[in-house]
Every structure is written in C-alpha cells, then in structure tokens.
Amino acid sequence: MTKDPPLTLLDLNCHIQQTLDDAFARPCWVTGELSEARQASNGHFYGELIQKDDSGAGVLARARITCWARTFNLLHLRFMQESGQKLQAGIKVLLLVQVTFHPAYGLSLSMQDIDSGYTMGSMLLLRRQILRQLEADGILHDNKTLPLPRTTSRIAIVSAEGAAGYGDFCDQLLHNEYGLRFTVRLFPAVMQGQHVEESVIAALEQIAGQQTEWDAVVIIRGGGATADLACFDSYPLASCVAQFPLPVIVGIGHDRDTTVLDEVAHQRVKTPTAAAAFLIDHQLVELSALQSLCTTIRQLAGMQIQQGLHSLRQLTHALPLLFGKATMGHRHHTDHLAYRFSHASAGLLRAQSHRLDLLEQQTRYNDPQLQLNRGFSLTVANGHVVSDPSQLKSGDTIETRLARGSVHSTVTTIHPHPKDTKQ
C-alpha cells in the first residue's frame, strides 16, 4: 500500500480553510448561548458561543465569536434599543456569522448581524418557565397575599449604597408634605451585573433575621440601564421574594419593563420615587380612616352629652313634683303609723292599768292587817310565823298578834291536827 506523502500542519489548515471557504461562501444564521462576552479596549468584541444539552449542564459544542469595533458598536446599539438588553454572558442569541478559518488561529465565527427578536423571545420564554415553576411550587402569589400593615412606617431598603434612586426614595419619603414619619434602613446590595442574585438574596436574608423590626421591604434600583434588568429574571431570587415573610415592594425598572421579580412581589411600582409615593398614599389612607373615626367619636360623644343634658333638664323639672309626691306619701304613711301607734298605745295603757288595778285589789285583799281586822291572829315564835304545832315544843314563848295588839304566852300543851294523829 502506497502511502501519500505527509502534510504539514499548515498545509492541512490551509486545506481546511479552502474547504470551509467553499462550503460557507455566504454568511449563515446560527443560534446558541453566549458563555463569554467582552469588548476590548480597542472596541472589538470577543466572545464564545455554546450549545448545551437538554439538561442545561453539558456543553455539546462551542465556537469563538469575533466582531470588529465598527460593526459591533452599530449592532450592539440597535440590539439594546430593540431588546432592552446588553450582549452579555448567559443570554441566547441568533447571529448572522461568517465562518472563517485561519491557519494560525483556527475556526472563528465573525458576527455580522444579530436578531434581537430571537433574544427577546428567549428571555420571555425564560420568564415564563420561571413563573410556571414558581406556580408549580405553589409559591407564586405567596408574598402578594401577605397583609400590608395598616401603619407601614418601618421600611427596610435593598439598594446600592449611594445610588441616585435610593437618595430619591429617602428624600421623598422622609420629607413628605404631610408630616408622616417613617423609619428606614439600607441593606446594601449589588443592583446590576453578574452578582445581583446572590447579593440581593444575602440582603433579604439579613432582613429576615430581624423581621419583627420591619413592616415591609423595598427593593429599588435607580440610574441603571434597562439592559441590566435581566439579572432580576432569576428563579432563586424570585423564590426568595415570593416566600419572604414581609411584604416586598419592587421598584427596579421603568413602565414598560417587567421582570419575574415584579410578578412575585407584593407590589410592583415603576421607580424608587413611585415606591415612596405608594407608602405615603398607604399611610394617608390610614390617616384619613383615623380622622374619620375621630370625627365619628366626637359626633357620638356630642349626641350622648346632649341626650344626657336633656335628660338632666327633664329630671330637674320632675324632681320637685316627685319630691312632693314622695313627701305626701311619706307623710300619709307617717300619720297612719302615728294613728296606729297612738291607738295601740292607748289600748296597751288601758290593759296595763286594768292589770295594775287587779294587782292592787289582790294586794289589798291579801293585806295581813285586813285579815287581822276580820278576827284572824298571827302566831310568831323565834321570829318565824308558826303554821304547824310541830314547829313548837313545851316551854316555848310565842307571840300572838291581833288586830289591836299582841299577847305573849308560854306553851304548855301541844295538840296536833287530828289528821296527823290518825296517820
């Protein structure tokens, strides 16, 4: 078998170059994801286009992308105007490229045009996928269902330190024309670039650790380009906000821009100043309700006082009449009691007088002198009245008291009662 003479590497690469030049004489459209994207100081663009497998983890193909400064500046400006997005790593693109092969530098794709509609569609598709996943997880509307406290005055702010939007928010909120008082604190976070997701989540986790000190959270971004909004189309960040224990108010874009973060937040507003206006309006509603309640209380209290005064006047007019009737009634009752007392007293006196008369008659009847006047006598011996002969003995001296004097005798004989003898 005859061997062909070996080729030098340059010969091989030149042969590949010629073959590719013949096969890809005209530019072609190619899709992929930018894994690298940078513009050099000279204005030229250098990047890498890749294609991932269905899982999104493995890379099936990759190629270098180049674009000269003049062409890139025109394409990039038009792309940002149409899509609101910068050419940066992580976005999907549809590029018109010229396949080139350089013997010294290898294969390269020279970008000549870009379809912004494809990228916008892929961004919209990504947002829809994230929203569907949030809904499947059952957390899409969790933050929206949290009640906004009636007095939302303690505000935790997630924003870039020194950002114009943060200053505008604080100025409008703290110096409002109604004199409403708010307490605010900044939890700094990166609001544009590749580190937005992790930085904002870290700030939210810090706030969650002291959630009892705050009524609501405001995520604001001011002064940044619209093209930087893609970093807020993030499932981890959206999931964190959706499940956050406090109401989250988001003001990170403009009127026509909507991100996944806007969809899961409790309230979405256009700008940082609109977020301040929302909080002020919420407080004004509560202030109006309190003022209305105070007015109602004053009116009801006034009605109660008037009713009380009316009742008091009526009572003042009625008291003399009532007092007169009561006095007459008590007087009649007193007279009746006095009559009954007088009648009862007279009867009692008569009864007691009759009883005294009987006692007096009995006393007079039992008077010893009266008995003596009737012919009876009283025998006394040794200072005691003698009623039984057995009380005496022979030789005792006795005194016989009569109506007109007394007789002293000496006992010589004692005759007991016949009945005692029989016994």
C-alpha positions in Angstrom: 0.0 0.0 0.0 1.5 3.3 -1.2 1.4 6.0 1.4 0.6 9.6 0.5 3.3 12.0 1.4 2.5 13.6 4.8 1.1 17.1 5.0 2.4 19.8 7.1 0.1 21.3 9.6 0.0 24.5 7.7 -0.9 22.6 4.5 -3.7 20.8 6.4 -5.1 24.0 7.9 -4.9 25.7 4.5 -6.8 22.8 3.0 -9.5 23.1 5.8 -9.6 26.8 5.2 -10.2 26.3 1.5 -12.9 23.7 2.2 -14.8 25.9 4.6 -14.5 28.9 2.4 -16.1 26.8 -0.4 -18.8 25.3 1.9 -19.7 28.6 3.7 -19.2 31.1 0.9 -22.1 33.1 2.3 -22.9 34.1 6.0 -25.3 31.8 7.8 -27.6 32.2 10.9 -26.7 30.2 14.0 -28.2 30.0 17.4 -26.6 29.5 20.8 -25.9 30.9 24.2 -23.1 33.4 24.9 -20.9 31.9 27.6 -18.4 34.8 27.3 -18.9 38.3 26.1 -16.4 41.2 26.3 -15.5 44.3 24.4 -11.8 45.1 24.3 -10.3 48.5 24.8 -9.9 48.8 21.1 -13.7 48.3 20.6 -13.5 44.9 19.1 -15.9 42.2 20.5 -14.7 38.8 21.6 -16.9 36.0 22.9 -17.8 32.4 22.9 -21.0 30.7 21.6 -22.0 27.4 23.1 -24.8 24.9 22.8 -25.9 23.0 25.9 -27.6 19.6 26.1 -31.3 19.2 27.2 -30.4 19.2 30.9 -28.6 22.5 30.5 -25.5 21.1 32.3 -23.4 19.7 29.5 -21.9 21.6 26.5 -22.3 19.9 23.1 -20.5 22.5 21.0 -18.6 25.7 21.3 -17.0 28.3 19.0 -15.2 31.6 19.2 -17.1 34.8 18.2 -15.5 37.9 17.0 -16.8 41.3 15.7 -14.8 44.3 14.7 -15.4 47.5 16.6 -17.2 49.5 13.9 -19.7 46.7 13.2 -20.1 45.7 16.8 -20.9 49.3 18.0 -23.7 49.6 15.4 -25.1 46.1 16.1 -24.9 46.5 19.9 -26.7 49.9 19.9 -29.5 48.6 17.8 -29.8 45.4 19.9 -30.1 47.3 23.2 -32.7 49.7 21.7 -34.9 46.8 20.5 -34.5 44.3 23.3 -33.5 46.5 26.3 -30.7 44.0 26.9 -26.9 44.1 26.5 -24.9 41.4 24.8 -23.6 39.6 27.8 -22.9 36.1 29.1 -26.0 34.0 29.7 -28.3 35.2 27.0 -29.5 33.3 24.0 -28.8 34.8 20.6 -29.4 34.3 16.9 -26.4 35.6 15.0 -25.5 36.0 11.3 -21.9 34.8 11.1 -19.3 34.3 8.5 -17.5 31.0 9.1 -13.7 31.7 8.9 -10.7 29.5 9.5 -7.3 30.9 9.9 -4.3 28.5 9.6 -2.7 30.1 12.7 -5.8 30.9 14.9 -8.2 28.2 13.9 -12.0 28.3 13.5 -13.9 31.5 14.3 -17.3 33.0 13.7 -17.3 36.6 12.6 -20.6 38.3 13.7 -22.2 40.4 11.0 -25.8 40.8 12.4 -28.0 39.8 15.3 -31.7 39.1 15.6 -32.9 40.9 18.7 -36.4 39.4 18.4 -34.9 35.9 19.0 -33.2 37.0 22.2 -36.4 38.8 23.4 -38.3 35.6 22.7 -35.9 33.5 24.6 -35.9 36.0 27.5 -39.7 35.9 27.5 -39.6 32.1 27.3 -37.2 32.0 30.3 -39.5 34.3 32.3 -42.5 32.1 31.5 -40.6 29.0 32.5 -39.6 30.5 35.8 -43.2 31.7 36.5 -44.5 28.2 35.7 -42.0 26.7 38.1 -43.0 29.1 40.8 -46.6 28.3 40.3 -45.9 24.6 40.3 -44.1 25.0 43.6 -47.2 26.8 44.9 -45.3 30.0 45.9 -46.0 32.4 43.0 -48.6 34.5 44.9 -47.4 33.9 48.5 -46.0 37.4 49.0 -49.0 39.1 47.4 -51.3 37.5 49.9 -49.4 39.0 52.9 -51.4 41.8 54.6 -49.7 45.2 54.4 -49.7 46.5 57.9 -52.1 49.4 58.5 -49.2 51.6 59.8 -46.4 50.7 57.4 -43.8 53.0 58.7 -40.7 50.8 59.3 -39.1 50.2 55.9 -36.1 48.0 55.1 -34.4 49.0 51.8 -32.4 46.8 49.5 -30.5 49.0 47.1 -27.0 50.0 46.0 -25.3 52.3 48.6 -25.0 55.8 47.1 -27.4 55.1 44.2 -29.4 58.0 43.0 -32.6 56.0 43.2 -32.0 55.3 46.9 -31.5 59.0 47.6 -34.6 60.0 45.7 -36.7 57.4 47.6 -35.5 58.6 51.1 -35.9 62.3 50.2 -39.5 61.9 49.1 -40.4 59.5 51.9 -38.8 61.2 54.8 -39.6 64.8 53.8 -43.2 64.3 52.7 -45.5 67.3 52.8 -48.0 65.6 55.2 -45.5 65.2 58.1 -45.8 61.4 58.1 -43.0 59.7 60.0 -41.0 56.7 58.6 -38.0 54.8 59.9 -35.7 53.5 57.1 -32.5 51.4 57.0 -30.4 50.5 54.0 -29.3 46.9 53.4 -26.7 47.4 50.6 -26.7 45.1 47.6 -25.4 45.0 44.1 -28.1 46.0 41.7 -26.5 45.4 38.3 -24.1 42.8 36.8 -23.5 39.2 37.5 -23.7 39.3 41.3 -27.2 40.8 41.7 -28.8 37.5 42.5 -26.5 36.4 45.4 -26.2 40.0 46.7 -29.9 40.8 46.9 -30.7 37.3 48.4 -28.0 38.0 51.1 -29.6 41.3 52.0 -33.0 39.8 52.2 -31.8 37.0 54.5 -30.3 39.7 56.8 -33.6 41.4 56.9 -35.5 38.2 57.6 -33.3 37.6 60.6 -34.8 40.8 62.2 -38.2 40.7 60.6 -40.0 41.9 63.7 -38.3 45.3 63.4 -39.7 46.0 59.9 -43.2 46.4 58.4 -42.1 46.0 54.7 -39.2 45.7 52.3 -38.5 47.9 49.4 -36.2 46.8 46.6 -35.2 49.8 44.4 -32.8 50.4 41.6 -32.3 53.8 40.0 -30.0 55.2 37.4 -29.1 51.8 35.8 -29.6 50.8 32.3 -32.7 48.9 31.2 -30.4 46.3 29.8 -29.4 45.3 33.3 -32.9 44.1 34.2 -32.3 40.5 33.0 -30.5 39.7 36.3 -33.9 40.0 38.0 -35.3 37.1 35.9 -33.8 34.6 38.4 -35.6 31.7 39.9 -33.6 31.7 43.2 -34.2 35.4 43.7 -37.8 35.2 42.7 -38.3 32.2 45.0 -36.7 34.1 47.9 -39.0 37.2 47.4 -42.1 35.1 46.9 -41.6 33.3 50.2 -40.4 36.3 52.1 -42.2 36.8 55.5 -42.7 40.6 54.9 -44.5 42.4 52.0 -41.9 43.3 49.3 -42.3 46.4 47.2 -40.3 46.4 44.0 -39.3 49.5 42.0 -36.4 48.4 39.7 -37.4 49.4 36.2 -39.5 51.6 34.0 -43.1 51.5 33.0 -42.6 49.1 30.0 -40.2 46.7 31.7 -41.4 43.8 33.7 -39.3 41.1 35.4 -40.1 37.9 37.2 -39.3 39.8 40.4 -42.2 42.2 39.6 -44.6 39.3 39.2 -43.9 37.7 42.6 -43.6 40.9 44.7 -46.4 42.2 46.9 -46.5 45.5 45.0 -44.7 46.5 41.8 -44.1 50.2 41.1 -42.3 52.0 38.3 -39.5 53.8 40.1 -38.0 54.4 43.5 -40.0 57.6 43.9 -43.1 55.7 42.9 -42.3 53.3 45.8 -42.1 56.2 48.2 -45.4 57.6 46.9 -47.1 54.3 47.3 -46.1 54.1 51.0 -47.1 57.7 51.6 -50.5 57.1 50.0 -51.0 53.9 52.1 -50.4 55.9 55.3 -52.7 58.7 54.1 -55.5 56.2 53.7 -55.0 55.1 57.3 -54.7 58.7 58.5 -58.0 59.5 56.7 -59.6 56.5 58.3 -58.4 57.6 61.8 -59.6 61.1 61.2 -63.0 59.9 60.1 -63.1 57.7 63.2 -62.2 60.6 65.5 -65.0 62.7 63.8 -67.5 59.9 64.4 -66.4 59.6 68.0 -66.8 63.3 68.6 -70.2 63.3 67.0 -71.4 60.3 69.0 -70.0 61.8 72.2 -71.7 65.1 71.4 -75.0 63.3 70.9 -74.6 61.4 74.2 -73.8 64.7 76.0 -76.9 66.4 74.5 -79.1 63.5 75.4 -77.6 63.5 78.9 -78.3 67.2 79.3 -81.8 66.8 78.0 -82.4 64.0 80.5 -80.9 66.1 83.3 -83.2 69.1 82.5 -86.2 66.8 82.5 -85.1 65.3 85.8 -84.6 68.8 87.2 -88.2 69.8 86.3 -89.6 66.5 87.6 -87.7 66.3 90.9 -89.9 68.9 92.8 -93.1 67.1 91.7 -91.6 63.7 92.5 -90.3 65.0 95.8 -93.7 66.5 96.7 -95.5 63.3 95.9 -93.0 61.3 97.9 -93.3 63.7 100.8 -97.1 63.4 100.8 -96.9 59.7 100.6 -94.4 59.5 103.5 -96.5 62.0 105.4 -99.7 59.9 104.9 -97.7 56.8 105.9 -96.3 58.6 109.0 -99.8 59.8 110.0 -101.2 56.3 109.6 -98.3 54.9 111.7 -98.8 57.6 114.3 -102.6 56.8 114.5 -101.9 53.1 114.7 -99.2 53.8 117.4 -101.5 56.1 119.3 -104.3 53.6 119.2 -102.1 50.7 120.1 -100.5 52.7 122.9 -103.9 53.6 124.4 -105.0 50.1 124.3 -101.8 48.9 125.9 -102.1 51.5 128.6 -105.7 50.5 129.4 -104.7 46.9 129.6 -101.8 47.6 131.9 -103.9 50.0 134.0 -106.5 47.3 134.4 -103.9 44.8 135.3 -102.5 47.2 137.9 -106.0 47.6 139.4 -106.3 43.9 139.7 -102.9 43.6 141.3 -103.8 46.4 143.7 -107.1 44.7 144.6 -105.3 41.4 145.2 -102.7 43.2 147.2 -105.3 44.9 149.4 -107.2 41.6 149.8 -104.0 39.8 150.9 -103.0 42.6 153.4 -102.3 40.9 156.8 -103.9 43.8 158.7 -107.1 43.3 156.8 -107.1 39.6 157.9 -106.4 40.6 161.4 -109.3 43.0 161.4 -111.5 40.1 160.4 -110.6 38.3 163.6 -107.7 36.3 162.5 -104.5 36.2 164.5 -100.8 35.5 163.6 -98.6 33.3 165.9 -94.8 34.0 165.8 -92.1 32.1 167.5 -88.4 32.7 167.3 -89.1 35.4 164.6 -90.9 32.9 162.3 -94.7 32.6 161.6 -96.0 29.3 163.1 -98.3 27.4 160.8 -97.8 23.9 162.3 -97.8 22.9 166.0 -94.9 20.6 165.3 -92.8 23.8 165.0 -93.2 24.3 168.8 -92.3 22.4 171.9 -93.4 22.7 175.5 -92.0 25.8 177.2 -91.5 27.9 174.0 -92.6 31.5 174.2 -94.9 32.5 171.4 -96.4 35.9 170.3 -100.0 36.1 169.2 -100.6 39.2 167.0 -104.1 40.6 167.0 -105.7 43.4 165.1 -105.1 45.8 168.1 -102.1 44.3 169.9 -100.3 41.2 170.7 -100.2 38.5 173.5 -97.1 36.6 174.7 -97.7 33.1 176.0 -95.7 30.0 177.1 -96.5 26.7 175.5 -97.6 24.1 178.0 -99.5 21.6 175.8 -99.4 20.8 172.1 -102.4 19.3 170.3 -101.5 18.1 166.8 -104.1 18.1 164.0 -106.5 15.2 164.1 -105.4 14.0 160.6 -101.8 13.8 161.7 -102.9 11.8 164.7 -104.6 9.3 162.5 -101.6 8.8 160.4 
